Amino acid sequence: MNLKLAAAITLSVIYSTVTFAQEVTKTAIKKAAIVSTNPDDDETKTFTISGGLDAYYRYNFSNNFANNYTSFTNSQSSFELGMASLRADASALSGKVTATIDLGFGRRAEEFSYNDGVTDQSKNGFVSLSNVKQLFVTYSPSSKVKFTMGKFGTHVGYELVDAQLNRNYSMSYMFTNGPFFHTGLKADITAGPVGLMLGVANYTDQSTATNNVKSLLAQVSSGSSDGKFKAYLNYVGSFGSKSLSIPGVPNPLKSLSQLDLVINSTVTSKFGFGFNATVQSRKTNLDATSGSWWGSALYLNFDPTPTTGITLRSEYIGDSKTIYFPTKNIFANTLSINCKVGPLTIIPELRVETSKSAIFFKKDGTIVKTTVTALVAAVYKF
C-alpha cells in the first residue's frame, strides 16, 4: 500500500469516527432533553416543613374538673401538654400537583381524631391514624380547578385545630360540636371572585369507615378585591344512615346536616372582626332526640402594637328543646391576650360562661349557672 492511499484511508476513518461521535452526542443531547421533562427531574419542585407546639395551665375558680364542655382543655389546676405538630408540604410541576402530610402528637391530636385508635371498642383499631391530622394530595388541571383527595380539616367553622392558628387558646362550643375533619374527595372551582367547593367524604370525623354512609360537602365563598373582606357559606350533610350513633343519642342516626357562615373583615391595620353562625340538625328514630341547635360567635380583634393582640370572643348557643345540650342556652365570653416574642406567643386568657339551667359545679358539688376559668398558654410556631 502506498503512502497516499494509507493517508487517505486514515483520514476517512478519522472523519467517520468524528461524524459518528457528533451523531452520538446529538442523540444524547436529545435524550437528555427528554429526560429533563420527567417529573423526577422537575426543577419547580418545592418542599417545606412547618409546625408548632403548645402547652398550658388552666384553673377553674370553682375548682371543679367538670366545668369544661369544649375541646382540648379538659384539666384543672394542672400543667398540660397540648400538641406537637409537624407538617410537610411538597409540590411539583409548578404547583399543579401537591402533597401534604400533617402529623400531631398529644392529647389535642388524639381528641381531634377521636374515632381513631385502639384504647376501647369504639375506636377503629388503627392507633397510628390518631397522629395523622391531615394527609392529602391535590391535582390542578387548570388554574381554576383543583381536586383534593385524602383526609383534610373541615371547611365548617371559624376555628382550627392548631393552637398557633387561633387567637383564643380555648375552643368554642361550635368548634367542639361541629365536624373536625373529612376523609374523601373534593373539587375547588374558582370563577372570578367566587369560589365553589363540592365533595363527598366518609361520615364526619372518620378516617376509615365500615359502612357506606357518606357526607356531602359544599362551600361557596367570595370577598372584596383587596382581600379585606371574606365570606364563606359552608354545608355538610349525611343521609340514609340506619346504624350510626352519636354520644347521648340512644337511637340510630338517620341524618345529620349543618349549615355554617363565616365572615372575616379587616377594618383597619389594628382592628378587625370575625363572625361565625351555624345551625346543626339531626334526625333519629324518635322525635324526642331529633331536632336542631344553633350558635353564633363574634370575634373582635385589636392589635395595639405589632407584638400585642387582644381578642374577645362572645359566643351564644341556643337549644330550645335541649335536644343536644343539657340547657336551653349558653353564653360564653373569652378574653385572650396574645403577647408575641418572635415565634413564641404567650396567651393569658379569662373565660366566663353562663347557662340558662345550672350545668356547672362548685367544689362541693353544688350545681350553678355560671363558671369562671383562667389559663395561660405558650404557643411556638415554626
N, C-alpha and C positions, 0 to 999 in steps of 0.2 A: 504494500500500500504506500503510495507516495505521500509526501508531507502535505500537499494541498488538500488531498482527499481526506486525510486524517483530521486536518484542521476544520474542514467543512463539516465532517461528522460530529466533531466535538462541539462546534458552535450550534449545530442543530439540536444536539442533546441538551445543551445548556438552555437554549431558547424554549424547548419543550418543557423542561423542568420548571423554568421561571413561569411559563404560561400556566402550567398545572398548579403551581403554588398560588398564583394570583386567583385562579378559579376556586381553589380550596378556601382561600382567605375570604373571597366574596361570599361563598356559601356559608362559611362560619359566621360572618357578619350578619347575614340574613337570618340564620338560625338564632343568633344572639338577640336580634331584634324581636323575633317571635317570642323567645323565652322571656324577654323583659316585660311583656304584657301579661305574663302569668300572674295570677293573684298572689302567689308566694313571693314574688319579687316586686309587689306593688309599693312604690315609693310614697304613696299617700297614706299608708297605714299609720295609725296612731294607737297609743296605749297609755292610759293614765290610771293612777292609783289615788284614791281619796278615802276619807272615812272620818271617824270621830269616836270619842268615848265620853262617858259621863258617870258621875257619882253624886249622891245627895244625902242629906239628913232631913228627916221630916218629923214634926212634932204636932200632934193634935192636942189642943188645950183642954179637951175633956179627958185626955189621957186614955183614949179607948181605941184599940186597934180596928174596931169595926166601922169607924167613921170614915170610910173610903169606898166610894162607889164608882170610881173611874180607874182607868188602866195605869199600870206601871208604878204606882206609888203606894202600894198596899203594905205599909210599915208604920211603926210607931216608936219614936224615940230611939231610932237605930240608924247608923251609918250604912248606906246601901250602895251596891254597885248597880248601875243602870245597864248599859250595853257597850260593848266594844264592837265597832262596825268597820268593816273593810270592804271597799268597793273597787272593782276593776272594770274599766270601760275600754273596749277596743273597737276600732273602725277600719274599714278598708274601702278601696275604690272611691275615694273622695267622699266618704261618709254614706255611700249607697248601701253598704252592709255594716251592721254594728252588732256587738255582743256585750252583755253586761252580766256580771256576777256580783251580787251584793250580799255579804255574809254578816251575821250578827251573833254575838256570844253574850249570854247573860239573861237575867230574868225578863228584861224588856223584850228580847228576841223570842224567848220561849212563850211569853204571853201573846205576842203578836201572831205566832204560828201555833196557836193553842190546840189545833187538831192534830198536830204532828208529834211524834214521839212514842215511847213505849212504857210510860210510867203507870198507865192504867188501861183498862179495856176500851175506854172511849177514844184512845189515840189510834192512829193508823198503823203503828208498828214500825215506822221508819224514823228513828231518833235523829238522824242527821238532817232531815228535812226542816227541823225546827231552827237550824242555823242558817237556812237559805231564805233570806228576806225577799230577794228578787233574783231571778235567773231568766233572761230572755234574749232573743235575737231579733233584729229588725232588718227589713229589706225595703228599700225605697226605689221602685221602678221609675219614679219621676220625682221632681221637687215638690209635688203637691200630694203625693200618696205615699204612705208608709204603713207596712204591715209589721205587727209585733206578735211574737208567739213565745209563751213561757209563763212564768209567774211574775206578776208586777203589782205594785202598790195600787190601791183603789183610786179611782178618779173622784170618788164621792167624798165631800167634806173639805174642811179648811186646813186641818192639822195633819202632820206627818209623823211616822213612827220614830224618826231620828231626832233626838233632842236638839242637835245643832241646827235643825231646820225650822224650829219653832221659837217664838219669843216667850211664851209661857212654858214652864217646865212641866207642871201637872197638866193632865189632859182634860178635855171637855167631855160632858156626858154624850154629846153627839158622836164624837170620835169613838168612844168606848162601845156604844150600842149600834154603830153602823158597820159596814163592811171594812175589813182591814186590807185584804188583797184578793186578787183573782188569778186563776190559772187557766189560760185559754189563748184565744186568737182575737186580735182586734185590728181594725184599719183606721188610720187617721187620714182625713182628707181636708186639704186647705183650698178655699175658694175666696181669694182676696182677703178681706178682714175677718171672714167667717171660717171657723174650724168645725169639722164634724168627725165624731168618732163612733164607730159601731163595732160590736164584738160579741163573742159568745164564749162562755167560760164554765168551768165546773161550778157547782153550787158554792156560794160565798164562803171564803176562807178555807177552801180545801185544796191542798197541794196535789192530792191524789184522791180519786173518787171510786167508790164501788157501786155506784148507781148511775143511771143515765139522766138524772135531773141536771139541767143546765141553766145558767143565768144569762140573760140578755143585758148587754152593756151599751150605753149610749151617752153621748155628750155633745152639746152644741156650745161653742164659745165664740166670743168676739171681744173687741176692745177698741180703744182710741188709737189713732195712728202714732201718737207719741209714746204709747205704752204705759201711760199713767192711769188708765182705767181698763180693767179687765173683768169680764163676767163669764161664768160657766154655769150651764144648766145640765145637771147630771141625772142619770137614771140607772137603776139596776133592778132586775125583776126575775123571779124564778116561779115557774108554774108547773102544775101537773104532778106534784110530789104526793106519794102515798105512804112514805116510810120515814121521811126526815123528821127530826125533832129538834127543839131548841130548849135551853135551860129554862125551867119554870113553866113550861107548857106541857101538860100531861098527854096531849093528843098529837098525832102526826101533823106535820105542817103541809098544808095544801099549796099555799102560795105565800110569797114574801116579796114586796116591792118597795122601793124607796125613790123619792123624787127630791132633788137637792139643788140648792142655788148657792153659788159662791161669788162674791164681789170683792175685788181689790182696787183700792184707789190711793194714789199718791197726790195729796192736796198741795203740799209744799215740800221743800227739801228736808223739813224737820217733822212734818206731820202727815199721817196717812191713816187709813182705816180699812178694816176688812169686815165682811158680813157673811154669815152663813145661816141659811134656813133650810130645814129638812122636814119631811114627813115620811114615816115608815108605816106600812100597812101589812097585816098578815091575816091569813085565814086558816082555820083548823076545822076539825070535825064538830067543834062545839062553838056556839055563839059567844059563850062566856069567856073564851080565850081568843076570840077573833076581834080585831079592831086595829086602831091606829094610835100612834103617839107622834108628837111633833116637837120641834125645838128651833130656837134661833139664838144667835150669838153675835154680839158686836165687839170688834177688836179695835181699840183706839191706841194708835202707836205714836209716840212722841220721842224724838231724838234730839235733846238739847245740845249735845256735843257729839263728835264723831265716836267717842268711846262710851257713851251712856245712852241707853234706850229704856223707855218706860212703856209698858203695855198693860192696859186694863181690859180684861175680858169679862163681859157681862152676858151670862147665858141663862135662858129660860127654857124649861122643859114642861110640856103640857101633856097630860094623860088623863082626860076627864073620867074615863071608865076604869082607871087603874088596871088596864089590860097588861101593861108591860112593867110599869114602875109601881112600887108599894105606896105611892102617894099621887095626888092629882096634879101637883106641880112642884118644881124645884127651881129656885132662883140662886145662882152661884156667881159670885164676883171674885175675880182673881187679879191681884195687882202684882206684876213682876217687874223687876229692875234688872236690865242687862248691863253689867259692868265688864267692858272688854279690855283685855290685856293681851294684845297681839291675837294669836289664835285661841286664847283661853277666854271663856265668858263665865263670870260668876253671876248666879241668878238668885238673889233673895226674893222670896215670894210669900204673900199673905193671901189666904183664901177664906171667904166667908160664905157659907151655904145655909139656905133657909128652905124648908119644905112646908107644904100645906098640912100634911099629917106628920106626926112625930116619927121620924125614922132614924134619928141619930141617938147616940148613947153617951151618958155621963160615965164617970169612972165607977160609980156604984151600981150601974145598970139601968138607971132611970132613963126613960125614952124622952127625948126633947126634939124640938123643931129646928134648932139652929146649932151649927158647929163651926169652929174657927180652927184653921190649920196654918202653920208656918213651915217653910222649908228653905234650905239653901242648897243650890246645886252648882257643881263645877262641870263645865262642858268644854271639851277641847275638839277643835276641828282641824283636819289636815287635808 
